[in-house]
Amino acid sequence: MADDRAEVLVLGAGISGCALAFHLARRGVDPVVVYDPQTPAAGATGRAAGIVTEQLWDPWDVAVARESKEEYAHLADRYDRSAFAVNGFARWTKAREAVPVLEAAVERLRSWSVPVSVLDPPTLAEKVPWGRFDDVLGAIWSPDDAVVTASTMGDLYAERARELGVDFVLGTPASRFAREGDRWELTVAGQTTLSRRAVVAAGAWSKRLLASVGHPLPLAPYRTQAAVLRPSTLDTRMFPSVHDIDLDVYVRPEENGRILAGDGTERVEADPDRFSTGGDEQFVTHLAESFGSRFPGWADAELVRAWAGVCVATPDRRPLIGPVPGASGLYTITGFNGFGVMRAGGAAARLAAVLAVGDGSERELEKIRTVLPGRFTGPFAAFPIKPGFTLEGGDDPRF
Ligand SMILES: Cc1cc2nc3c(=O)[nH]c(=O)nc-3n(C[C@H](O)[C@H](O)[C@H](O)COP(=O)(O)OP(=O)(O)OC[C@H]3O[C@@H](n4cnc5c(N)ncnc54)[C@H](O)[C@@H]3O)c2cc1C
């Protein structure tokens, strides 16, 4: 069998890999091959809550989330309207010490042109009539935030990429991935693909994959959980996504009057091949207690299903996107710290621009400067995994 040749080989067909393939093809990079040993929704993308918010940590994040959101809105508008909605996002705290942190976040976000405002408890209660907010001391609101069905968005990218000629090799374990001379070689079911450049977009598996070719990066896969619940009153109105900062519980609307709720980060490393995929009793109990105290209107909601997925942390909570230091022709897009859906489209577009023009383009590299893997140098020690929805308010892990 003759070897296949690719200009870029993308390893991983989650939302990042599919978005990257689409953007590469759109920029005329050809041929592009995407490989995944499982299916496109096998990783975190098939398990995500899909909240897209600009209440983020730095201007790069905000810009990339905004670019992603625009792209998701456009894709949904053309191909599947059920996959995207702008519904706004509210967060609150009853902790006095968190109020100045929340206020500082509003100031900071506004300085990055993020439309956020402070909410008083009565206005919050109008937006979320199932809730009880009489003890809330501070709340903020982003009207332009959205929800997306991550797996559908991944599929839409993959379909567009296929239309543009991208080849997807799915569902079979590779027997080999290695550097050979000036090429990366991937062998799947006896067929070898040779490529000058390879991109590791393998989510929670990226850590192992990069280490296996001798180029480890500081990554830590961790488990996080979500559940779909059915409140007794079927209310199909779109309502805002919400996050209780103190309880670290978030909720977003789902189809057919259901709701999707989740909580944060488990701060220990997980093995993406051996983690517990169902929701724990402790998680379900925490949700029930949180609903009882915070959302009395949903307190009788019936659990439809609960599940877990594996996200990937980095030491500074920024993703790792770009050339892998010291590895010729090797790139990565990973380490999204639980926020990969909201950043995949924009991040992939920026990486595709670098790959399309070559690493030499300072102009394109500048757009991923803050997330380049080369900001870390090995050897890499274990590092603390930090929660996702924080306000960057110092050392208190809640904020
Ligand atoms: C419960 C939960 C809730 C979440 N909620 C949100 C949210 O509200 N908003 C948000 O933005 N993000 C959220 N996330 C995070 C988000 O899901 C991820 O950040 C995002 O999906 C990562 O996408 P990815 O394409 O990088 O990785 P993945 O979707 O994990 O895809 C990686 C792919 O790589 C493949 N792979 C494995 N090994 C190899 C190999 N050797 N070679 C090639 N491919 C390989 C896997 O099969 C998989 O398909 C949530 C995650 C979870 C689990």
The ligand as an SDF file (V2000), in Angstrom:
LIG
                    3D

 53 58  0  0  0  0  0  0  0  0999 V2000
  -18.8570   17.9890   32.2900 C   0  0  0  0  0  0  0  0  0  0  0  0
  -18.1390   18.9830   31.4150 C   0  0  0  0  0  0  0  0  0  0  0  0
  -18.6650   20.2640   31.2560 C   0  0  0  0  0  0  0  0  0  0  0  0
  -18.0040   21.1850   30.4480 C   0  0  0  0  0  0  0  0  0  0  0  0
  -18.5870   22.3990   30.2490 N   0  0  0  0  0  0  0  0  0  0  0  0
  -17.9920   23.3150   29.4460 C   0  0  0  0  0  0  0  0  0  0  0  0
  -18.6090   24.5610   29.1960 C   0  0  0  0  0  0  0  0  0  0  0  0
  -19.6970   24.8590   29.6980 O   0  0  0  0  0  0  0  0  0  0  0  0
  -17.9630   25.4360   28.3740 N   0  0  0  0  0  0  0  0  0  0  0  0
  -16.7570   25.1450   27.8120 C   0  0  0  0  0  0  0  0  0  0  0  0
  -16.2070   25.9670   27.0840 O   0  0  0  0  0  0  0  0  0  0  0  0
  -16.1590   23.9470   28.0200 N   0  0  0  0  0  0  0  0  0  0  0  0
  -16.7440   23.0430   28.8320 C   0  0  0  0  0  0  0  0  0  0  0  0
  -16.1350   21.8300   29.0660 N   0  0  0  0  0  0  0  0  0  0  0  0
  -14.7750   21.6210   28.5400 C   0  0  0  0  0  0  0  0  0  0  0  0
  -14.8020   21.2080   27.0940 C   0  0  0  0  0  0  0  0  0  0  0  0
  -15.6470   20.1000   26.9380 O   0  0  0  0  0  0  0  0  0  0  0  0
  -13.3990   20.8610   26.6080 C   0  0  0  0  0  0  0  0  0  0  0  0
  -12.4940   21.8870   26.9840 O   0  0  0  0  0  0  0  0  0  0  0  0
  -13.3750   20.7130   25.0880 C   0  0  0  0  0  0  0  0  0  0  0  0
  -14.4240   19.8710   24.6620 O   0  0  0  0  0  0  0  0  0  0  0  0
  -12.0330   20.1570   24.6650 C   0  0  0  0  0  0  0  0  0  0  0  0
  -12.1220   19.8270   23.2990 O   0  0  0  0  0  0  0  0  0  0  0  0
  -10.9190   19.0850   22.5980 P   0  0  0  0  0  0  0  0  0  0  0  0
  -11.2790   18.9330   21.1770 O   0  0  0  0  0  0  0  0  0  0  0  0
   -9.6540   19.8270   22.9160 O   0  0  0  0  0  0  0  0  0  0  0  0
  -10.7960   17.6850   23.3370 O   0  0  0  0  0  0  0  0  0  0  0  0
  -11.7530   16.3950   23.3120 P   0  0  0  0  0  0  0  0  0  0  0  0
  -13.1530   16.7500   23.0090 O   0  0  0  0  0  0  0  0  0  0  0  0
  -11.4910   15.6690   24.5890 O   0  0  0  0  0  0  0  0  0  0  0  0
  -11.2330   15.5620   22.0780 O   0  0  0  0  0  0  0  0  0  0  0  0
  -10.0050   14.8800   22.1010 C   0  0  0  0  0  0  0  0  0  0  0  0
  -10.0760   13.7560   21.1040 C   0  0  0  0  0  0  0  0  0  0  0  0
   -8.7780   13.1780   20.9960 O   0  0  0  0  0  0  0  0  0  0  0  0
   -8.9500   11.8170   20.7370 C   0  0  0  0  0  0  0  0  0  0  0  0
   -7.7160   11.0740   20.9940 N   0  0  0  0  0  0  0  0  0  0  0  0
   -7.3630   10.3720   22.1070 C   0  0  0  0  0  0  0  0  0  0  0  0
   -6.1670    9.7870   21.9220 N   0  0  0  0  0  0  0  0  0  0  0  0
   -5.7410   10.1170   20.6900 C   0  0  0  0  0  0  0  0  0  0  0  0
   -4.5990    9.8180   19.9010 C   0  0  0  0  0  0  0  0  0  0  0  0
   -3.6030    9.0470   20.3900 N   0  0  0  0  0  0  0  0  0  0  0  0
   -4.5120   10.3080   18.6640 N   0  0  0  0  0  0  0  0  0  0  0  0
   -5.4890   11.0890   18.1540 C   0  0  0  0  0  0  0  0  0  0  0  0
   -6.6020   11.4260   18.8390 N   0  0  0  0  0  0  0  0  0  0  0  0
   -6.7160   10.9440   20.0960 C   0  0  0  0  0  0  0  0  0  0  0  0
  -10.1130   11.4220   21.6220 C   0  0  0  0  0  0  0  0  0  0  0  0
  -10.7120   10.1980   21.1770 O   0  0  0  0  0  0  0  0  0  0  0  0
  -11.0260   12.6260   21.5080 C   0  0  0  0  0  0  0  0  0  0  0  0
  -12.0030   12.4420   20.5070 O   0  0  0  0  0  0  0  0  0  0  0  0
  -16.7780   20.8680   29.8330 C   0  0  0  0  0  0  0  0  0  0  0  0
  -16.2640   19.5680   29.9870 C   0  0  0  0  0  0  0  0  0  0  0  0
  -16.9330   18.6420   30.7610 C   0  0  0  0  0  0  0  0  0  0  0  0
  -16.3590   17.2600   30.8870 C   0  0  0  0  0  0  0  0  0  0  0  0
  1  2  1  0
  2  3  1  0
  2 52  2  0
  3  4  2  0
  4  5  1  0
  4 50  1  0
  5  6  2  0
  6  7  1  0
  6 13  1  0
  7  8  2  0
  7  9  1  0
  9 10  1  0
 10 11  2  0
 10 12  1  0
 12 13  2  0
 13 14  1  0
 14 15  1  0
 14 50  1  0
 15 16  1  0
 16 17  1  0
 16 18  1  0
 18 19  1  0
 18 20  1  0
 20 21  1  0
 20 22  1  0
 22 23  1  0
 23 24  1  0
 24 25  2  0
 24 26  1  0
 24 27  1  0
 27 28  1  0
 28 29  2  0
 28 30  1  0
 28 31  1  0
 31 32  1  0
 32 33  1  0
 33 34  1  0
 33 48  1  0
 34 35  1  0
 35 36  1  0
 35 46  1  0
 36 37  1  0
 36 45  1  0
 37 38  2  0
 38 39  1  0
 39 40  1  0
 39 45  2  0
 40 41  1  0
 40 42  2  0
 42 43  1  0
 43 44  2  0
 44 45  1  0
 46 47  1  0
 46 48  1  0
 48 49  1  0
 50 51  2  0
 51 52  1  0
 52 53  1  0
M  END
$$$$
